[in-house]
Amino acid sequence: MSDFTGKIIIITGAGKGIGRACVELLTQRGARVVALSRSQADLDDLAAKFGATVLSVDLADNAAARAAMKTAGLADALINCAGTNVLESVLGMTEEGYEQVLGINLRAALICAQEFARARIANGGGGTIVNVTSIAGHRGFVDHVAYAASKAGLEGATRVMAKELGAYGIRVNAVAPTVTMTELAAKAWSEPFKRDPMIVRHPMARFAEVDDVARSIALLISEDAAMISGAVLPVDGGFLAV
């Protein structure tokens, strides 16, 4: 089990789901977490329970995203967990839905990574970034056109970041989870007619829990992964293998 004592880790989308699981896991392992979220109530809870340094920010606002990262300051790792989805088909896609999904899932992640990398380089380099993508970037799911585009785009950007930032000692990777049982996902996949056909496509016969993803992220930001960069790690119970 990797120890992160003395490490500072910035986590976007920290209020709920995978982001919150990362805050809990990494603080348990000694890290000081800087948590970014839109919800002040979630941030207050993270500060009270885990001692996180908290920043309230709407990452859809480019200037606010940059300002928040500058306020967060120099850190050892960045975990881009912030994400959203608007269920729209190819024929039903709206400009508003597209801008909302791409703005948070892709553009905000790039801005946060850029500001993190600039701060690291100004301090001599090093550090690591993990971007949270999805199996939706690899397989086609109905009504996920903008979401799939955003996650596939972030994986492509992850490889470019690894290429360009490697010279500064910055590693960049991504995790691609399957359906992950956040409160929202649990409701969305609770109906057997939705859940059962998807479950059987998983060799491990279950969806992911948020802690499954958080532990995989912890691996990638640890020294155990010192030679891993530019990788996309499926956290999918074998879904993409079959």
C-alpha positions in Angstrom: 0.0 0.0 0.0 1.5 3.3 -1.1 2.1 6.0 1.5 1.4 9.7 0.5 2.6 11.4 3.7 3.8 14.9 2.9 2.2 14.9 -0.6 -0.2 17.5 -1.7 -2.9 16.3 -4.1 -5.5 18.4 -6.0 -8.7 16.6 -6.7 -11.4 18.1 -9.0 -15.0 16.9 -8.7 -14.1 16.1 -5.1 -17.6 16.4 -3.6 -19.1 13.2 -4.7 -18.5 9.8 -6.3 -15.0 8.9 -7.4 -13.6 12.3 -6.4 -14.9 11.9 -2.8 -13.5 8.3 -2.6 -10.1 9.7 -3.7 -10.2 12.3 -0.9 -11.0 9.7 1.7 -8.5 7.1 0.5 -5.6 9.5 0.0 -6.0 11.3 3.3 -6.1 8.0 5.0 -2.7 7.3 3.4 -1.2 10.6 4.6 -1.8 13.1 1.8 -3.0 16.6 2.2 -5.8 17.1 -0.3 -7.0 20.3 -2.0 -10.6 19.6 -3.0 -12.4 21.4 -5.7 -16.2 21.3 -6.1 -19.2 23.4 -6.9 -21.1 22.4 -3.8 -20.1 24.3 -0.7 -22.0 21.8 1.4 -19.9 18.9 0.1 -16.8 20.9 0.6 -17.7 21.7 4.2 -18.2 18.0 4.8 -14.8 17.1 3.2 -13.1 19.7 5.4 -14.8 18.5 8.6 -14.3 14.8 8.0 -11.0 14.6 6.2 -9.3 17.9 6.9 -9.2 18.8 3.2 -8.4 22.3 2.0 -11.4 23.2 0.0 -12.1 25.5 -3.0 -15.6 26.2 -4.3 -15.5 26.6 -8.1 -17.6 26.1 -11.2 -15.1 24.5 -13.6 -17.4 25.4 -16.5 -16.1 28.9 -16.1 -12.7 29.0 -17.7 -11.4 32.0 -15.8 -12.7 30.5 -12.5 -11.0 27.2 -13.2 -7.7 28.9 -13.8 -8.0 31.0 -10.7 -8.9 28.0 -8.5 -5.8 26.1 -9.7 -3.6 29.1 -9.0 -5.1 29.4 -5.5 -4.6 25.6 -5.0 -0.9 26.3 -5.7 1.9 23.8 -6.2 1.0 20.2 -5.7 2.5 16.7 -6.2 -0.5 15.3 -8.1 -3.6 16.4 -9.9 -6.6 14.0 -10.2 -9.2 15.3 -12.8 -12.4 13.7 -11.5 -14.9 16.4 -12.4 -17.4 15.2 -14.9 -21.0 15.5 -16.0 -23.3 14.0 -18.6 -26.4 15.0 -20.6 -28.2 12.1 -22.1 -28.7 13.0 -25.7 -28.8 11.0 -28.9 -26.9 11.9 -32.1 -30.0 13.2 -33.7 -31.3 14.9 -30.5 -28.0 16.5 -29.4 -28.3 20.2 -28.5 -25.6 22.9 -28.5 -26.3 23.4 -24.8 -25.9 19.8 -23.9 -22.7 19.5 -25.9 -21.2 22.7 -24.4 -22.0 21.5 -20.9 -20.5 18.1 -21.3 -17.4 19.0 -23.3 -16.9 22.1 -21.1 -16.6 20.2 -17.9 -15.3 16.8 -19.0 -12.7 18.0 -21.5 -11.9 21.7 -21.5 -11.9 22.1 -17.7 -9.6 19.0 -17.4 -7.2 20.5 -19.9 -7.2 23.9 -18.1 -6.5 22.3 -14.7 -3.8 20.1 -16.2 -2.2 23.1 -17.9 -2.1 25.2 -14.7 -0.8 22.2 -12.7 2.0 21.6 -15.2 3.0 25.2 -15.4 3.3 25.4 -11.6 5.4 22.2 -11.6 7.7 23.3 -14.3 8.3 26.6 -12.6 9.3 24.7 -9.5 11.7 22.4 -11.4 9.3 19.7 -12.8 8.1 16.4 -11.5 4.6 15.4 -10.4 1.8 13.4 -11.9 -1.7 13.8 -13.4 -4.5 11.2 -13.6 -7.5 12.0 -15.8 -10.7 10.0 -15.2 -12.2 8.9 -18.5 -14.7 6.1 -19.2 -15.3 2.9 -21.2 -17.8 5.1 -23.1 -14.7 6.4 -24.9 -14.1 2.9 -26.2 -17.6 1.5 -26.8 -20.8 3.0 -28.2 -23.6 3.6 -25.7 -27.0 5.0 -26.7 -27.6 8.7 -25.8 -23.9 9.2 -24.8 -22.6 11.0 -27.9 -21.2 14.1 -26.3 -20.0 12.2 -23.2 -18.2 9.6 -25.4 -16.6 12.4 -27.4 -15.4 14.1 -24.2 -13.9 11.0 -22.7 -12.2 9.8 -25.9 -10.9 13.3 -26.4 -9.5 13.4 -22.9 -7.7 10.1 -23.5 -6.1 11.5 -26.6 -5.1 14.6 -24.7 -3.6 12.4 -22.0 -1.2 10.8 -24.5 -0.2 14.3 -25.8 0.4 15.5 -22.3 2.5 12.5 -21.5 4.6 13.2 -24.6 5.0 16.9 -24.1 5.4 16.9 -20.3 7.6 13.9 -19.9 10.7 15.9 -20.5 9.8 17.8 -17.3 9.4 14.7 -15.3 5.6 14.9 -15.2 3.7 11.6 -15.7 0.2 11.7 -17.2 -2.2 8.7 -17.2 -5.9 8.0 -17.3 -8.3 5.5 -15.8 -11.3 4.4 -17.8 -13.9 3.0 -15.4 -17.0 1.0 -16.3 -20.3 1.9 -14.7 -19.3 3.0 -11.2 -21.8 2.8 -8.4 -22.1 6.4 -7.3 -25.5 7.4 -6.0 -26.5 8.7 -9.4 -25.4 5.5 -11.2 -27.1 3.3 -8.7 -30.4 4.9 -9.6 -29.7 4.9 -13.3 -28.8 1.2 -13.4 -31.2 -0.1 -10.8 -33.8 -1.4 -13.3 -33.1 -5.1 -14.2 -33.8 -4.5 -17.9 -30.9 -2.0 -18.0 -28.6 -3.6 -15.5 -28.7 -7.3 -16.4 -27.6 -7.0 -20.1 -24.7 -4.8 -19.1 -23.6 -6.9 -16.1 -23.3 -10.1 -18.3 -20.7 -8.2 -20.4 -18.4 -8.0 -17.4 -16.3 -11.1 -16.8 -16.2 -10.2 -13.1 -20.0 -10.0 -13.1 -20.3 -6.7 -11.3 -20.0 -3.0 -11.8 -17.2 -0.9 -10.1 -17.4 0.7 -6.7 -16.0 4.1 -6.3 -13.2 2.7 -4.1 -12.1 0.3 -6.9 -11.4 3.4 -9.0 -9.8 5.4 -6.2 -7.3 2.6 -5.5 -6.4 2.4 -9.2 -5.8 6.1 -9.2 -3.7 5.9 -6.1 -1.5 3.3 -7.8 -0.9 5.6 -10.8 0.1 8.6 -8.7 2.4 6.5 -6.5 6.1 5.8 -6.9 5.1 2.2 -7.8 4.1 3.6 -11.2 7.2 5.6 -11.7 7.7 4.3 -15.3 4.0 4.5 -16.3 3.0 7.4 -18.4 0.6 7.9 -21.4 -1.4 4.8 -20.3 -5.1 4.4 -20.1 -6.0 1.9 -17.4 -9.4 0.2 -17.7 -11.1 -0.3 -14.4 -13.8 -2.4 -15.8 -13.7 -5.9 -14.5 -12.6 -7.1 -18.0 -15.4 -5.4 -20.0 -13.1 -4.1 -22.7 -11.3 -7.4 -23.0 -14.3 -9.4 -24.4 
